[in-house]
Each structure stands twice: as structure tokens, then as C-alpha cells.
Amino acid sequence: MKDNLVDTVQADSHAQLESSQLIAVLAGTLAALPERTRNAFVLHRLEGVPQKEIAARFGLSPARIHTLIRDAGQACVQAVAREG
């Protein structure tokens, strides 16, 4: 039983480290994006603001907002893939 507990704690510690590294990669990626792209992504993906509302706030078309959010998402996926 003790060995199972040690294995579980070690696995949890490893998972926490990986999560912390992933968060750091994503934070760095988002910080490197153009401000408008980053803000559109954060508003939509993290805060749940509808794309139409973001478009109205930014004075852009909904299609342009969609593109900005897509580009930010792709940048995040590529950054995570590079970190492997």
C-alpha cells in the first residue's frame, strides 16, 4: 500500500510540473501575440465573450475576430507541440 501511495504522489508531482510548464508555454505564447489578437482570444476563450460582442468592442467584423481567435489558438497549439 505504501508503494502505491508513493507512486501516486510521484505521478501527481510530475503532472503538476507538466501543467506548470504548459501554463508557462501558453502564457509566453499569448504574451508574444499582437495585443488585439491576444485580447480577442482571452475575451472569447477564457472569459466567454461572444465573437459578435468582441467585434463590436474592437470595431472589427465578426469574421476578422474569428480569424484573430483562430490564429491565437493555432499559435498556442504550435507552441505546445514544439515543447513536446
TAMODA-V867109 format. One record per residue. N is the residue number from 1. RES is the residue in one letter. PHI is phi in degrees with one decimal (* if undefined). OMEGA is omega as a letter, one per 40 degrees, with the letter a starting at -180 (none if undefined). D_FIRST is the distance of its C-alpha to the first C-alpha in Angstrom with 1 decimal. Layout:
<<N/RES/PHI/OMEGA/D_FIRST> <N/RES/PHI/OMEGA/D_FIRST>>
This chain:
<<1/M/*/a/0.0> <2/K/-60.6/i/3.8> <3/D/-62.3/i/5.4> <4/N/-63.8/i/5.2> <5/L/-64.9/i/6.4> <6/V/-61.7/i/8.8> <7/D/-60.8/i/9.9> <8/T/-65.2/i/10.6> <9/V/-63.4/i/12.5> <10/Q/-64.3/i/14.4> <11/A/-64.1/i/15.3> <12/D/-64.0/i/16.5> <13/S/-63.5/i/18.5> <14/H/-64.0/i/20.0> <15/A/-63.8/i/21.0> <16/Q/-65.5/i/22.6> <17/L/-64.2/i/24.5> <18/E/-61.5/i/25.8> <19/S/-63.3/i/26.8> <20/S/-63.4/i/28.7> <21/Q/-65.6/i/30.4> <22/L/-63.4/i/31.4> <23/I/-60.9/i/32.9> <24/A/-63.4/i/34.8> <25/V/-62.7/a/36.2> <26/L/-66.3/i/37.3> <27/A/-62.9/i/38.8> <28/G/-65.1/i/40.7> <29/T/-64.1/i/41.9> <30/L/-63.4/a/43.1> <31/A/-64.0/a/44.8> <32/A/-82.0/a/46.7> <33/L/-73.8/i/48.2> <34/P/-57.4/a/51.6> <35/E/-54.3/a/51.5> <36/R/-63.2/i/52.8> <37/T/-63.8/i/50.3> <38/R/-59.9/a/47.4> <39/N/-64.3/i/48.6> <40/A/-62.3/i/49.2> <41/F/-63.2/a/45.7> <42/V/-63.2/i/44.1> <43/L/-59.3/a/46.3> <44/H/-79.6/a/45.6> <45/R/-78.0/a/42.0> <46/L/-100.3/a/40.4> <47/E/-104.4/i/42.8> <48/G/76.2/i/43.8> <49/V/-74.3/i/47.5> <50/P/-62.0/a/49.5> <51/Q/-59.7/i/51.3> <52/K/-61.8/i/54.7> <53/E/-67.8/i/54.2> <54/I/-62.5/i/53.1> <55/A/-58.2/i/56.2> <56/A/-64.5/i/58.4> <57/R/-62.8/a/57.0> <58/F/-88.7/a/57.4> <59/G/69.8/a/60.8> <60/L/-121.3/i/59.5> <61/S/-74.3/i/59.4> <62/P/-57.7/i/56.3> <63/A/-64.1/i/56.4> <64/R/-67.5/i/56.3> <65/I/-62.5/i/53.3> <66/H/-57.1/a/51.5> <67/T/-64.0/i/52.2> <68/L/-61.7/a/51.0> <69/I/-65.9/i/47.7> <70/R/-61.0/a/47.3> <71/D/-62.1/i/48.1> <72/A/-64.8/i/45.6> <73/G/-62.4/i/42.9> <74/Q/-64.4/i/43.8> <75/A/-62.2/i/43.7> <76/C/-65.5/i/40.2> <77/V/-61.6/a/39.1> <78/Q/-64.9/i/40.9> <79/A/-65.6/i/39.4> <80/V/-66.0/i/35.8> <81/A/-64.2/i/36.7> <82/R/-63.5/a/38.2> <83/E/-73.7/i/35.0> <84/G/48.5/none/33.1>>
